[in-house]
Amino acid sequence: MTRTARDFLLISVIICLILSSLFIYFPTVSGESDEWLAIENEFFVIKYHPGQGEEAEEALAGAMWVRENTLEKYPHTLNLKVTITIYSDRDELTEKEGAYTGTSHVGVSGASSSASIGILSPSWTGHWGGYEGLDHPFRRVLNHEYVHVPFYIDLYMKNRGYKDPQPWFSQGLAEYISDNYLPCYVNRVRESVEQGSFTINEPYAWGLYIVEYMYSKYGMDKVIDIIKSDEPTFNGALEAELGTNPLEFEEGWRRYVADKFGVEYPSSELDNNTVIEAVQTEDDVLLEERLKEIEISLNELREKGLNITVNVNGLDEVYRIEDEILENILEIQQKLEDIEDKMVTILGVSAIICALMVASIIIFVYYARKGEGEKVT
């Protein structure tokens, strides 16, 4: 072996080692620098992309406003920092969180809990799902999602009691505390009431007014007692904490909403505009039992062509499980994307290293043979 061939082989080996070390280090650095930065205080952690520093500061200020606003109607203490991730646009939010404007995730395991919120950036100027009809749509959406945090922590960390509130209660509470009287909510409920219909076909709009009724008639403490109640069912919690049965409660909020919109509430006599809403029932048999209280059969109602709505407890639990599944799927997708990115990097660097090694061997063989030829001469 000539000195030239030996030196070239040594240099080639050194280059390969340097590239290998870069290959080991590079994926970690690129993955972090392309992800998130964070600012935080005593109550919140704001995650944001590089270049969104001003939006992050605005989000933190908005979060503090939201916390104070929520405390006025829902006193609570959280032994955790809520992580708020702000997304640049709707496509990113939908891809990462599966949400349109914002979403919240609450995890409870034993005595520990975690909470995170994904939301559009405060600088987002596009559609906010109707919240742009109010001032500060970012704060409106954030307030709604934030209310879910103490709500579900109080709900799932209690040792006993129901865990599946009616959707109108969980969503209505969040909208009421956030003061989110969206024009579409007001119009939808007004039109229904004017037509004599009180069917809860949209939990956000109807829930807003039902929870308003609860705060007005029974007070804040009673409403929070319902959340923390150890009664086995949501309706049981209503009865125990408010001192009323479901039929009386329903009659109360209906009259309240009708009066709010200046509509005369119909008499208790059933007619074609009456809706019998049976809560906490899962089949016709249970519904029949409830209707016996007012001496009306399910078949009679159907023969009269009346609109019957059966609300089944457990929908919020289904929504929560779906959110958890979606969150896990998104995490898996993100990990697969990270692995895919790293594999591309691995293949690219490996190809370069192999090419260099092959070139080194070829050149080494060339000079080695050339050296042997020189010795023979």
C-alpha positions in Angstrom: 0.0 0.0 0.0 1.4 3.4 -1.0 1.4 6.3 1.4 -1.1 8.2 -0.8 -3.6 5.3 -0.7 -3.1 4.9 3.1 -3.7 8.6 3.7 -6.8 8.7 1.5 -8.3 5.7 3.3 -7.7 7.4 6.7 -9.3 10.6 5.5 -12.3 8.7 4.2 -12.8 6.8 7.5 -12.7 10.1 9.4 -15.2 11.7 7.0 -17.5 8.7 7.5 -17.3 8.9 11.3 -18.1 12.6 11.2 -21.1 12.1 9.0 -22.3 9.2 11.3 -22.1 11.4 14.3 -24.1 14.2 12.5 -26.6 11.6 11.5 -27.1 10.5 15.2 -27.4 14.1 16.4 -29.2 15.8 13.5 -32.7 14.2 13.7 -33.0 15.2 17.4 -32.0 18.9 16.8 -34.2 19.3 13.7 -37.2 17.7 15.5 -37.0 20.1 18.4 -36.3 23.3 16.5 -39.2 22.7 14.2 -41.7 22.1 17.0 -42.7 24.4 19.9 -41.4 27.1 22.2 -43.1 27.9 25.5 -43.8 30.7 28.0 -45.5 30.1 31.3 -46.6 31.6 34.6 -48.2 30.2 37.8 -51.3 28.9 36.0 -50.6 28.4 32.3 -48.1 27.1 29.8 -48.4 28.6 26.4 -46.9 26.6 23.5 -46.3 28.3 20.2 -44.3 28.2 17.0 -41.1 30.2 16.6 -42.1 33.6 15.3 -45.3 33.7 17.3 -43.9 35.4 20.4 -46.4 38.3 20.4 -49.4 35.9 19.9 -48.1 33.8 22.8 -48.0 36.8 25.1 -51.5 37.8 24.0 -52.7 34.2 24.6 -51.2 34.3 28.1 -52.9 37.6 28.9 -56.1 36.2 27.5 -55.8 33.0 29.6 -55.4 35.1 32.8 -58.5 37.1 31.9 -60.4 33.9 31.2 -59.4 32.4 34.6 -60.6 35.5 36.5 -63.8 35.6 34.5 -64.5 31.9 35.3 -63.8 32.2 39.0 -66.6 34.7 39.3 -69.2 32.1 38.4 -67.3 28.9 39.1 -64.8 29.2 42.0 -62.2 26.5 41.7 -58.6 25.6 42.5 -56.4 23.7 40.1 -53.3 21.9 41.3 -51.8 22.0 37.8 -50.8 24.3 35.0 -53.1 24.2 32.0 -51.1 23.8 28.7 -52.5 26.0 25.9 -51.2 25.3 22.4 -51.9 28.0 19.8 -52.1 26.9 16.2 -51.3 29.1 13.2 -54.3 28.1 11.1 -57.4 25.8 11.0 -55.7 23.1 9.0 -53.0 22.7 11.6 -55.5 22.7 14.5 -57.7 20.2 12.7 -54.7 17.9 11.9 -53.3 18.0 15.4 -56.4 18.2 17.5 -59.3 17.2 15.3 -61.1 20.5 16.3 -62.4 23.5 14.3 -61.7 26.4 16.6 -60.6 24.9 20.0 -60.7 21.8 22.1 -59.8 20.8 25.7 -58.4 17.5 27.0 -58.7 16.6 30.7 -57.0 13.5 32.1 -57.7 12.1 35.6 -55.8 9.2 37.1 -56.2 8.6 40.8 -55.3 11.8 42.6 -53.5 13.3 39.7 -54.9 15.2 36.7 -53.7 16.9 33.6 -55.3 19.5 31.3 -54.5 20.9 27.9 -56.3 23.2 25.4 -55.6 23.4 21.6 -56.9 26.6 20.0 -56.4 28.9 17.0 -53.9 31.7 17.4 -55.2 35.1 18.7 -54.1 36.6 15.4 -56.4 34.2 13.4 -58.7 36.4 11.3 -60.8 33.7 9.7 -64.1 32.1 10.8 -64.4 31.3 14.5 -67.5 29.1 14.3 -69.9 32.0 15.1 -67.8 33.5 18.0 -66.6 36.2 15.6 -70.1 37.7 16.2 -69.0 38.6 19.7 -66.0 40.7 20.8 -62.7 38.9 21.4 -63.5 35.6 19.7 -60.2 34.1 20.9 -61.1 34.7 24.6 -64.6 33.5 24.0 -63.5 30.1 22.7 -60.7 29.8 25.2 -63.1 30.6 28.1 -65.5 27.9 26.9 -62.7 25.3 26.7 -61.2 26.4 30.0 -64.5 25.9 31.9 -64.4 22.2 30.9 -61.1 21.8 32.9 -62.4 22.4 36.5 -65.7 20.9 35.4 -64.4 17.5 34.4 -61.7 17.4 37.1 -64.5 18.0 39.7 -66.7 15.4 38.0 -64.1 12.6 37.6 -62.0 13.0 40.7 -64.9 12.5 43.1 -65.0 9.1 44.7 -68.7 8.5 44.1 -71.5 9.8 41.9 -72.5 10.1 38.3 -69.8 10.8 35.7 -72.1 11.4 32.7 -73.9 14.7 32.8 -76.3 15.7 30.1 -74.6 17.5 27.2 -76.8 20.5 27.6 -75.4 20.9 31.1 -71.7 20.6 30.4 -71.8 22.7 27.2 -74.4 25.1 28.5 -72.3 25.8 31.7 -69.2 26.6 29.6 -71.2 29.0 27.4 -73.0 30.6 30.3 -69.8 31.3 32.3 -68.2 32.6 29.2 -71.2 34.9 28.5 -71.3 33.4 25.0 -74.7 34.6 23.8 -74.0 34.0 20.1 -76.5 35.5 17.7 -77.2 32.1 16.2 -78.0 30.7 19.7 -80.4 33.5 20.5 -82.2 33.2 17.1 -82.4 29.4 17.3 -83.9 29.3 20.7 -86.3 32.3 20.1 -87.6 30.7 16.9 -88.2 27.4 18.6 -90.0 28.9 21.6 -92.1 31.1 19.3 -93.2 27.9 17.6 -94.0 26.2 20.9 -91.1 23.8 20.7 -88.7 23.2 23.6 -86.8 20.3 22.2 -83.1 20.4 23.2 -81.8 19.7 19.7 -78.6 21.7 20.2 -76.9 21.5 23.6 -74.9 24.7 23.4 -77.8 27.1 22.6 -80.4 25.5 24.9 -77.9 24.6 27.6 -76.9 28.3 27.8 -80.4 29.3 28.7 -81.2 26.4 31.0 -78.0 27.0 33.0 -78.9 30.7 33.1 -82.2 29.6 34.6 -80.4 27.4 37.2 -78.1 30.2 38.3 -81.0 32.7 38.4 -83.4 30.4 40.4 -81.1 28.2 42.5 -77.8 30.1 42.7 -74.2 29.4 41.8 -73.5 27.1 44.8 -76.3 24.8 44.0 -75.2 24.4 40.4 -71.6 23.5 41.5 -73.1 21.1 44.0 -74.7 19.3 41.1 -71.3 18.8 39.5 -69.8 17.5 42.7 -72.8 15.4 43.8 -72.3 11.8 44.8 -75.8 10.8 43.4 -75.5 7.9 41.0 -77.4 9.7 38.2 -77.5 13.2 36.8 -81.2 13.5 37.4 -80.7 12.2 40.9 -78.2 15.0 41.5 -80.8 17.6 40.2 -83.4 16.3 42.6 -81.0 16.1 45.6 -79.3 19.4 45.1 -82.2 21.5 43.7 -85.0 19.9 45.7 -87.1 19.3 42.6 -88.0 16.4 40.3 -87.1 16.3 36.6 -90.6 17.2 35.4 -90.8 20.2 37.7 -87.3 21.3 36.7 -88.2 21.0 33.0 -91.4 22.9 33.5 -89.4 25.6 35.3 -86.8 26.2 32.7 -89.3 26.1 29.9 -91.4 28.9 31.5 -88.3 30.9 32.2 -87.1 30.7 28.6 -90.6 31.4 27.2 -90.8 34.5 29.5 -87.4 35.6 28.5 -88.4 35.8 24.8 -91.8 37.3 25.6 -93.8 34.1 24.7 -96.8 32.9 26.6 -96.0 29.4 27.9 -98.6 26.9 26.8 -100.9 25.2 29.3 -100.0 21.8 30.7 -102.7 20.2 28.5 -101.0 18.3 25.8 -101.4 19.5 22.2 -99.5 19.1 18.9 -96.9 21.7 19.9 -96.0 20.0 23.1 -92.8 18.0 23.4 -92.5 15.4 26.2 -88.8 15.1 26.9 -87.9 12.1 29.0 -84.4 12.4 30.5 -82.3 9.6 31.7 -84.2 6.9 29.7 -82.7 4.4 27.4 -85.7 2.6 25.9 -89.4 2.7 25.4 -90.1 0.7 28.6 -88.4 3.2 30.8 -90.0 6.0 28.9 -93.4 4.5 29.5 -92.8 4.3 33.2 -92.0 8.0 33.3 -95.0 8.9 31.2 -97.3 7.1 33.7 -96.7 10.0 36.0 -98.8 12.2 33.7 -101.2 9.4 32.7 -100.2 9.4 29.1 -98.9 6.4 27.1 -96.1 6.5 24.6 -98.4 5.0 21.9 -101.0 7.8 22.6 -98.4 10.4 22.1 -97.2 8.9 18.9 -100.8 8.5 17.6 -101.2 12.2 18.2 -98.1 12.9 16.2 -96.3 14.6 19.0 -92.6 15.2 18.9 -90.9 13.0 21.5 -87.2 13.4 22.3 -85.4 10.8 24.4 -82.2 12.0 25.9 -79.9 9.2 26.9 -77.4 9.8 29.8 -73.8 9.0 28.9 -73.4 11.1 25.8 -70.7 13.3 27.4 -68.9 10.2 28.5 -68.9 9.0 24.8 -67.7 12.4 23.7 -64.9 12.3 26.3 -63.8 8.8 25.2 -63.9 9.8 21.6 -61.7 12.8 22.4 -59.2 10.5 24.2 -59.2 8.1 21.3 -58.7 10.9 18.8 -55.9 12.3 21.0 -54.2 8.9 21.1 -54.6 8.5 17.3 -53.1 12.0 16.7 -50.2 11.1 19.0 -49.6 7.9 17.1 -49.8 9.7 13.8 -47.3 12.3 15.0 -44.9 9.6 16.2 -45.2 7.8 12.9 -44.5 11.0 11.0 -41.5 11.6 13.2 -40.3 8.0 12.5 -40.9 8.5 8.8 -38.9 11.8 8.9 -36.1 10.1 10.7 -36.1 7.1 8.3 -35.8 9.5 5.4 -32.8 11.2 7.1 -31.3 7.8 7.9 -31.7 6.6 4.3 -30.2 9.8 3.0 -27.2 9.9 5.2 -26.7 6.1 4.9 -26.7 6.5 1.1 -24.1 9.3 1.3 -21.9 7.2 3.7 -22.1 4.1 1.5 -21.3 6.2 -1.6 -18.2 7.6 0.2 -17.1 4.2 1.4 -17.5 2.7 -2.1 -15.6 5.6 -3.6 -12.9 5.2 -0.9 -12.5 1.5 -1.7 -12.3 2.1 -5.4 -9.7 4.8 -5.0 -7.9 2.7 -2.4 -7.8 -0.3 -4.8 -6.7 1.9 -7.6 -3.7 3.4 -5.7 -2.8 0.0 -4.2 -2.6 -1.6 -7.6 -0.7 1.5 -8.9 1.7 1.1 -6.0 2.2 -2.6 -6.8 2.9 -1.7 -10.4 5.5 0.9 -9.4 7.3 -1.7 -7.2 7.4 -4.2 -10.0 9.0 -1.7 -12.3 
